Amino acid sequence: MLLSGLQQQLWRDFGIRPSISIIKSVRWKLGWRKTGPKDCQCVREPNRVARLAFAERCFEAGEAFDDVVFTDESSIRLERHNKVCFRKKGMPAKLKPTVKHPYKVHIWGGISKRGATSILIFTGIMKKEFYVEAILRDTLLPFVSERFPDGYRFQQDNDPKHKSKTGKFNCFALLRESL
């Protein structure tokens, strides 16, 4: 309910018309907070433990990642939520509904100590053939050829497209050709 609606209801039910600032002040004193719904990244506990162990090994080895290109892709849902919620202090935030099949765009990019790759924005499903041709050959290889003439290490996550035999074979063949 909007504050003006609350003002009207208080006038109708009790014959009082408090200002909006009074309503906000009383709401705050009663412990109600205005928040939007929250999203969170779901990382399973075994993955958290593995990530921490990896970071500790890198730290102990003095790894500086000077010759590493880190890459990843992300999907962005094109939808909007204007839901405003009021909740008591200490209560969990309300969940927002999500569309079953939202329109998405995908973004791929890479970073290194020597700079960032071009960003590739695309729609549809990223199949392994698209990954090898459009991402590795047309986007990553020009970057590493220019910035890493002395060699580099390529770091990506365990997405099935990255690990497929076709993807690995084509990826290694492209990388060999580029040297």
C-alpha positions as CSV (number, residue, x, y, z in Angstrom):
1,M,0.0,0.0,0.0
2,L,1.4,3.4,-0.9
3,L,1.8,5.9,1.9
4,S,-0.9,8.1,0.5
5,G,-3.2,5.0,0.6
6,L,-2.2,4.5,4.2
7,Q,-2.9,8.2,5.0
8,Q,-6.4,7.7,3.5
9,Q,-7.0,4.5,5.4
10,L,-6.0,6.2,8.7
11,W,-8.3,9.1,7.9
12,R,-11.2,6.8,7.0
13,D,-10.7,4.4,10.0
14,F,-9.5,6.8,12.8
15,G,-10.1,10.4,11.6
16,I,-6.4,11.3,11.6
17,R,-4.2,12.4,8.7
18,P,-0.5,12.1,9.6
19,S,2.1,13.4,7.3
20,I,4.2,11.1,5.2
21,S,7.3,11.9,7.3
22,I,5.4,10.9,10.5
23,I,4.3,7.6,8.9
24,K,7.9,6.9,7.8
25,S,9.2,7.7,11.3
26,V,6.7,5.5,13.1
27,R,7.3,2.7,10.7
28,W,11.0,2.9,11.4
29,K,10.5,3.0,15.2
30,L,8.3,-0.1,15.0
31,G,11.1,-2.0,13.2
32,W,9.7,-2.0,9.6
33,R,12.3,-1.6,6.9
34,K,11.7,-0.9,3.2
35,T,13.7,-3.4,1.1
36,G,13.6,-5.1,-2.3
37,P,13.6,-8.8,-2.7
38,K,17.1,-10.4,-2.6
39,D,18.9,-12.7,-5.0
40,C,21.8,-14.8,-3.9
41,Q,24.4,-16.9,-5.6
42,C,24.1,-20.6,-4.7
43,V,27.5,-22.1,-3.9
44,R,27.5,-25.5,-2.4
45,E,29.6,-26.1,0.7
46,P,31.9,-28.6,-0.9
47,N,32.7,-26.0,-3.7
48,R,33.4,-23.4,-1.1
49,V,35.9,-25.7,0.6
50,A,37.5,-26.5,-2.7
51,R,37.8,-22.9,-3.7
52,L,39.4,-21.9,-0.4
53,A,41.9,-24.8,-0.7
54,F,42.8,-23.7,-4.2
55,A,43.3,-20.1,-3.1
56,E,45.5,-21.3,-0.2
57,R,47.7,-23.4,-2.5
58,C,48.1,-20.5,-4.9
59,F,49.1,-18.2,-2.0
60,E,51.6,-20.6,-0.6
61,A,53.2,-21.2,-4.1
62,G,53.5,-17.4,-4.6
63,E,51.4,-17.6,-7.7
64,A,51.1,-14.2,-9.3
65,F,49.0,-15.2,-12.4
66,D,51.1,-13.0,-14.6
67,D,50.5,-15.1,-17.7
68,V,47.0,-16.3,-17.1
69,V,43.9,-15.3,-19.1
70,F,40.7,-15.9,-17.0
71,T,37.5,-16.2,-19.0
72,D,33.9,-16.8,-18.2
73,E,30.4,-16.2,-19.6
74,S,27.3,-14.9,-17.9
75,S,23.6,-14.7,-18.8
76,I,21.6,-11.7,-18.1
77,R,17.8,-11.9,-17.8
78,L,16.0,-9.0,-19.3
79,E,13.2,-8.5,-16.9
80,R,12.3,-5.9,-14.3
81,H,11.1,-6.1,-10.7
82,N,9.8,-3.1,-9.0
83,K,8.4,-4.9,-6.0
84,V,8.8,-3.0,-2.8
85,C,8.5,-4.9,0.5
86,F,8.2,-3.9,4.1
87,R,9.4,-6.3,6.7
88,K,10.2,-6.2,10.4
89,K,13.8,-5.8,11.4
90,G,15.4,-9.3,11.6
91,M,12.8,-10.9,9.3
92,P,14.0,-12.5,6.1
93,A,13.5,-10.6,2.8
94,K,10.6,-11.6,0.6
95,L,11.3,-13.6,-2.5
96,K,10.6,-12.3,-5.9
97,P,8.8,-14.3,-8.5
98,T,10.8,-15.2,-11.6
99,V,9.6,-15.6,-15.2
100,K,9.8,-19.2,-16.3
101,H,11.5,-18.4,-19.7
102,P,12.8,-14.8,-19.5
103,Y,14.6,-13.3,-22.5
104,K,18.3,-13.6,-22.0
105,V,21.5,-12.2,-23.5
106,H,24.8,-13.9,-22.9
107,I,28.1,-12.1,-22.4
108,W,31.6,-13.7,-22.7
109,G,34.8,-12.0,-21.7
110,G,38.3,-12.5,-20.3
111,I,40.7,-10.6,-18.1
112,S,44.4,-10.8,-17.3
113,K,47.1,-8.7,-15.8
114,R,47.9,-7.5,-19.4
115,G,44.3,-6.3,-20.1
116,A,40.8,-7.5,-20.9
117,T,39.6,-9.3,-24.0
118,S,36.9,-7.9,-26.2
119,I,33.4,-8.6,-24.8
120,L,31.2,-10.9,-26.9
121,I,27.4,-10.4,-26.5
122,F,25.1,-13.1,-28.0
123,T,21.7,-14.7,-27.7
124,G,20.6,-18.2,-28.0
125,I,22.4,-21.3,-26.8
126,M,26.2,-21.4,-26.7
127,K,27.0,-24.7,-28.3
128,K,30.5,-26.1,-28.4
129,E,30.9,-25.2,-32.1
130,F,30.0,-21.6,-31.4
131,Y,32.3,-21.6,-28.4
132,V,35.3,-22.8,-30.4
133,E,34.7,-20.6,-33.5
134,A,33.2,-17.3,-32.3
135,I,34.7,-17.2,-28.8
136,L,38.0,-18.9,-28.9
137,R,39.1,-18.3,-32.5
138,D,37.5,-14.9,-33.2
139,T,37.7,-13.3,-29.8
140,L,40.3,-14.9,-27.5
141,L,43.1,-15.7,-30.0
142,P,43.5,-12.2,-31.4
143,F,43.8,-11.0,-27.8
144,V,46.5,-13.5,-26.7
145,S,48.4,-13.1,-30.0
146,E,48.8,-9.4,-29.3
147,R,49.2,-9.4,-25.5
148,F,51.0,-12.8,-24.8
149,P,53.6,-13.4,-27.5
150,D,55.7,-15.2,-24.9
151,G,53.0,-17.7,-24.0
152,Y,50.0,-17.8,-21.7
153,R,47.8,-20.0,-19.6
154,F,44.1,-20.3,-20.3
155,Q,41.8,-20.5,-17.3
156,Q,38.1,-21.4,-17.6
157,D,35.5,-23.1,-15.5
158,N,34.1,-26.6,-15.8
159,D,31.3,-25.9,-18.1
160,P,30.5,-29.0,-20.2
161,K,31.2,-27.0,-23.4
162,H,34.7,-26.3,-22.1
163,K,35.4,-29.9,-21.3
164,S,33.8,-31.6,-24.4
165,K,36.2,-33.6,-26.5
166,T,35.2,-31.6,-29.6
167,G,35.8,-28.4,-27.7
168,K,39.1,-29.5,-26.3
169,F,40.4,-30.8,-29.6
170,N,39.4,-27.7,-31.5
171,C,40.6,-25.5,-28.7
172,F,44.0,-27.1,-28.6
173,A,44.3,-27.1,-32.4
174,L,43.5,-23.4,-32.6
175,L,45.9,-22.6,-29.8
176,R,48.7,-24.6,-31.6
177,E,47.9,-22.8,-34.9
178,S,48.2,-19.4,-33.1
179,L,51.7,-20.1,-31.8
